[in-house]
Amino acid sequence: MDLLTVLQRRPEVRRARRIAVYLPQDGEIDPGPVADWLYARRVMVCLPVIDPITRGSQRLRFAPWHPDTRFATNRFGIPEPVGVRSVPGWTLDLVLMPLVGFDRDGQRLGMGGGFYDRSFDQRRPRAHRPRLIGLAHDLQQVEALSAAPHDVPLDGIATDRRFIEPAESLRGTN
């Protein structure tokens, strides 16, 4: 099995009309085939951009992607779409986010910047929060990760072998 096959079987992925993916860095699992499949299905595929509205922000917005999208490198050396209007994360249906590590309870270890946690902080009132699904190589699972109060748990983890649904009590509500 592969990541695309795992995600194609998920009803929340097939239902969603606005989905964020990412450009892989430092060995992260590549969601490129997933993005191509979504785009072919006429789903709005978005990529994260550091919030350009709030200078110095550590929150993300999401810019629509298409095969002809132009990119510029952000302050961390990561390509971001340019020349398109970005949208806040709460307008998305689903966010496929990168992981360095994860546990069976839906806790994630990212690259350490906290951008996704700040962008989807459940303590901030919002009418809607997209489903958050971490993408990882199966071997990135660890026994347990400790969670800080600001850590946003995942609604699921998709690997190159399977889909993991964390216990409902650990995820909070959407």
C-alpha positions in Angstrom: 0.0 0.0 0.0 1.1 3.6 -0.4 0.0 7.0 1.1 -2.2 7.8 -1.9 -4.1 4.5 -1.6 -4.6 5.0 2.1 -6.0 8.4 1.7 -8.2 7.5 -1.3 -10.1 5.1 1.0 -10.9 7.8 3.5 -14.5 9.2 3.3 -13.4 12.6 4.8 -10.8 12.9 2.1 -13.2 12.0 -0.7 -15.9 14.4 0.7 -13.6 17.4 1.3 -13.6 20.3 -1.3 -10.8 22.4 0.2 -7.7 20.5 1.3 -4.2 21.8 2.4 -1.1 19.7 1.7 2.6 20.7 2.0 5.8 20.6 0.0 8.0 17.9 1.7 11.2 19.0 3.4 13.9 17.0 5.2 12.6 13.5 4.4 8.9 14.1 5.1 6.6 11.8 3.3 5.7 13.3 -0.1 2.0 14.3 -0.6 2.6 15.2 -4.3 0.7 12.2 -5.7 -2.1 13.0 -3.3 -2.2 16.7 -4.4 -2.2 15.6 -8.1 -5.1 13.2 -7.5 -7.1 15.9 -5.5 -6.5 18.5 -8.2 -7.7 16.1 -10.9 -10.9 15.7 -8.9 -11.3 19.5 -8.9 -10.6 19.9 -5.2 -9.1 23.2 -4.1 -5.6 22.2 -3.1 -3.8 24.7 -0.9 -0.2 25.0 0.4 0.8 26.7 3.7 2.3 30.2 3.6 3.5 32.1 6.6 0.8 34.6 7.4 1.7 37.7 5.3 -0.9 39.9 7.0 0.6 39.8 10.5 4.3 40.7 10.2 6.4 38.3 12.2 3.5 35.9 12.6 4.0 32.3 13.4 0.6 31.3 12.0 -0.1 29.9 8.6 -2.5 30.8 5.9 -3.1 28.7 2.8 -2.7 29.6 -0.8 -4.4 27.7 -3.6 -2.1 25.6 -5.7 -2.3 24.5 -9.4 0.3 23.0 -11.7 1.4 26.5 -12.9 1.8 28.0 -9.5 4.8 30.3 -9.1 6.9 30.0 -5.9 9.2 32.1 -3.8 11.4 31.0 -0.9 10.2 32.0 2.6 12.6 33.0 5.5 13.1 29.3 6.3 14.1 28.4 2.7 10.7 26.7 2.0 9.0 27.4 -1.3 5.6 29.2 -1.0 3.1 30.1 -3.6 3.2 33.7 -4.7 0.7 35.9 -6.7 -2.4 34.2 -5.2 -4.6 35.3 -2.4 -4.2 33.1 0.7 -7.1 32.0 3.0 -7.2 31.3 6.8 -7.0 27.7 7.9 -10.5 27.6 9.3 -11.9 27.9 5.8 -10.5 24.5 4.8 -12.2 21.2 5.2 -9.1 19.1 5.8 -5.4 19.8 6.4 -2.8 17.1 5.6 0.2 18.1 7.7 3.8 16.9 8.0 5.1 15.0 11.0 8.5 14.2 12.4 6.9 11.7 14.8 3.5 10.6 16.1 1.9 8.3 18.6 -1.3 6.3 18.6 -3.1 8.9 20.6 -2.8 11.5 17.8 0.0 13.6 19.3 2.5 14.9 16.8 6.0 16.0 16.8 6.6 18.7 14.1 9.7 20.6 13.2 9.5 22.7 16.3 8.2 26.0 15.0 4.6 25.6 16.3 3.1 27.1 13.1 0.4 24.4 12.8 -0.4 24.5 16.5 -0.8 28.3 16.5 -2.9 28.2 13.3 -5.3 25.6 14.6 -5.3 26.4 18.4 -8.5 25.0 19.8 -8.5 27.5 22.6 -9.2 30.3 20.1 -12.9 30.5 19.3 -13.8 29.6 15.7 -17.0 28.4 14.2 -15.1 25.7 12.3 -11.8 23.8 12.6 -10.8 21.6 9.7 -10.0 18.0 10.3 -6.3 17.6 10.9 -4.6 14.5 9.5 -0.9 14.0 9.9 1.1 12.3 7.1 4.1 10.2 7.9 6.2 7.2 7.0 4.9 4.3 9.1 8.3 4.0 10.8 7.9 7.5 12.4 5.5 6.2 15.0 6.8 6.3 18.6 5.4 4.8 21.7 4.3 8.0 23.3 4.7 11.8 23.0 4.0 14.2 25.8 1.6 17.0 24.9 1.9 20.6 26.0 -1.3 22.6 26.5 -0.8 24.4 23.2 -0.3 21.2 21.2 -3.1 20.5 18.8 -3.9 16.8 18.5 -4.6 15.1 15.2 -7.9 13.7 14.0 -6.0 10.9 12.3 -2.6 9.8 10.9 -2.1 8.5 7.4 1.1 6.6 6.7 2.4 4.7 3.7 0.8 1.5 5.2 -2.3 2.4 7.2 -4.7 5.0 8.7 -4.7 5.5 12.5 -7.7 7.0 14.3 -6.8 8.3 17.7 -9.1 7.7 20.6 -12.0 10.2 20.5 -11.5 11.3 24.1 -8.0 12.5 23.3 -8.8 14.7 20.3 -11.4 17.0 21.7 -14.2 18.2 19.5 -14.4 19.8 16.1 
